[in-house]
Amino acid sequence: MSRKTQKINFESSIAELEKLVEKMEGGEFSLEESLKQFENGIALARSCQQALREAEQKVFQLTKDEQGSAQLTPFEPSEES
């Protein structure tokens, strides 16, 4: 999967999940529809989690040193961000 496709899928999935949560919190669905949408939301959340895991693995691979060892460290944004 290309980076652009993955980014679009992740971002569109997050946006869809946020809309779904808003509608569910607003009581816009019947019980049956709520259950169906809940299942859809779980699938979207899992898809997003998978995309994040894959991104983490790519970062890990890119930060390996010449000996093949790497250490994951927390991201600390600069004060300019």
WOPE-V868620 format. One line per field, one symbol per residue. ss: DSSP state (h for helix, s for strand, l for the rest). phi: phi as a letter, one per 20 degrees, with the letter a starting at -180 (. if undefined). psi: psi as a letter, one per 30 degrees, with the letter a starting at -180 (. if undefined). Layout:
# WOPE-V868620
ss->???
phi->???
psi->???
This chain:
# WOPE-V868620
ss->llhhhhhhhhhhhhhhhhhhhhhhhlllllhhhhhhhhhhhhhhhhhhhhhhhhhhhhhhhhlllllllllllllllllll
phi->.ffffffffffffffffffffgfffemedfgffffffffffffffffffffffffffffgffefefendbcfcffcfffff
psi->kleeeeeeeeeeeeeeeeeeeeeeffhflleeeeeeeeeeeeeeeeeeeeeeeeeeeeeeefgkaffgklkkkkkjklff.
